[in-house]
Amino acid sequence: MFTVALTGGIASGKSAVERCFARRGIDICDADRVARDVVAPGTDGLQEVIQTFGHSVLGADGSLDRKAMRERVFADPDARHQLERIIHPRVRRALRQSVQDMRSAYGLLVIPLLVESGDYAWVDRVLVVDVPRALQISRLLSRDGITRDLAESMLDAQASREQRLAIADDVIDNSADLDALDKGVEILHRRYLELAD
């Protein structure tokens, strides 16, 4: 299966790009969804999170309190690294398995933390969704209703725009409107169909 890894910083518009590819019949697996699954109640992933961080990271229903965990790891780089050591290997294994089950002309893996998590040498192409940092912050503030300080620390915790662009085989600019984005996806889709063939 020819595999494209889609990545980009937080609030860069990866979901919009993902939807454009989905409309073209491409099978997609999203690492963010997988990351939630690997720490769902009853999993060994959640058990390891509890052993590492204590029961204070759980909500009343016994599931991971994602908001509290996010605030904690973005305020403490050591905590973030501990959480990544628990989640990233599990996510990589699940994504690799998902490729085996894909049936479209090529597969798309949405991996927001591709640069940070590493070990994806097995993908065929890396597509980076690119937007200026100021636009990311603006989108985060309006989308998540968070403080500017938290938005800045979330961006600072991720790979830089330059680091993402350095690993890109393809780049799509998502600072314009959805029509422009869809046209860019169509060009990439045709290229990926050729490469997969």
N, C-alpha and C positions, 0 to 999 in steps of 0.2 A: 504494500500500500504506500503510494507516494504521500508523504505527510508534510504539511505546512504548520509551523508553530507561529501563532499570532500572539504578539506581545505588545506592551506599551505601558506607560505609567498610569497611575490611578487617575481616573476621570479624563482619560485621553479619548475615550469612545470605542473601546474594544467591543462592547456589547452591540453597538450600532453596526460595526463592521461584521461581527458574527452573524447578525440578523441578515445582512446583505448576502453573505455566503449561504446561509440556510435557505433563503428564497431561491437559490440556484440549485437546491437539492444536495448540498454537500453535508456529509455526516460530520458532526462536531462533538467534541468532548471538551468541557470547560473545567480547568484545574480548580477554579474557585468552588464550583459545585462539588467536585471530588474532595476538596479540602474540608468542606462541611461534612461530607459523608464519612470521611475517615476519623472524625471526632464526634460522630453521632452517639447518642446514648447506647450503651452496650458494647461499644467497640473497644479494642485494645488501645486504640489511639487516644480515646477520651480517658481511659484508665491511666495511661502514661502522663497525660496532661494533669490529671488530678494528683498523681504521685509527685509531679514536678512543682506544681503551683498551689496545691491545696484545694479544698472544697470551696473556697471563696470565689473561684472562677465559674461556679455553676449557678444557673438560674434556679428559680423555685421549682421548675419542672424536672430538674436533674440534667438538663442539657447545658452545653457550654454557653455562658453569657458572653456572646461575641463582642458586644459593645464594651463591656468591662475589660475583656481580654485585649481588645484593640487598644484601648487607652493605656493599659498597662505596658504592652510591648512597644508602643511608640514612645513611651516615656522612658523606657529602660532597654537599651540595646542588648544587654546580656539576656534579659527575659525573651526578647525577640529571637535571639539566636537559639535559645533553648527550645522555644516553640517550633522554630523552623526545623531543628534537628528531629523533632517528633513527626512533623507533618510532611515535609518535603519528600523523604524516601517513600512514604506510603502513597503520596500523590503520583510520583514518577512511575511506580509499579502499576497503579491503576490506569494511568494514561497509556502506558505501553500495552496493557491488556485491551484497552478500548480500541486501539488501532486494529487489533486482530479481528474485532467484530464489525468494523466499518465496511460498508458495501458500495459507497459512492465512488466516483471516478478518482477522487483523492480525498484525503482526510484532513480536517482542520482541528488542531489542538490549541485552545485558548489558554496561554500560560502567562499570566500577568508578571510573575516573578521569574521569568526565564533566565535572565542574567544572574539574579541572586541565587537561584536554586541549582543552577548548573546541571551537568550530566545529561544533556539532551543532544549529544552528538549524533544520535540515531535519526533525528528529523532531517528531512531533505532540504527544506527552505525555512528561513525565518522572515516573517513579515512584521514590521514594526509600525504601529499606529503612532503617528507623531503629531504633537501639538506643542505650542509654547507653554512654558511653566505658568505664566500669568493666567492663561486660559484654564489650565488644570485647577489652579487655586480658585478661580471664579466659579468653575463648575462644582468643585467640592463644597464651597460655601453655600451655594444655592441648593445643591442636591442633598447634602447630608446635614445641613444646618449646624455645622461645627464652627469652632472659633478659627480665626486665621492662624493662630499659633499651632493648633492641632493640624490644620491643613499643611502648614509649612513642615512640621515634623514628620508627617506622613510622607510627603514628597522626599524629604531628606533621608528617610529610612530606606527608600528604594534606590535602585541603580539610577544614575543620572541619564538625562536625555542623550548625552554623548556616548555613554557606555552602551545604551540600547542601539543607537545608530551604528556603532562600531561592529555589531554582530549581525546587522540586517543584510539579508539578500535583497529584500524589497521593502520599500517605505511607502506608506499611504498617509497623506496629509489630511487630518480631520479637523481643520480649523475653519472650513467653509460650511456650506449647508449640506443636507442629506442627499440632495440630487447629485452634487459634485462627488460626494463620498461613494454613492452607488455607481457612478460612472467609473471611478477609480477601481472599485471592486470588480466591475465587469472586465476591465482590461487585465487585471491580475487573474481572474477566473479563467479567462481564455489562455493565458500563459501557462497556468497550472494544468489545465487540460492537456495542452501540448506536451508539457514536461512529464506528466503522468503516463502519457501514451508512449 
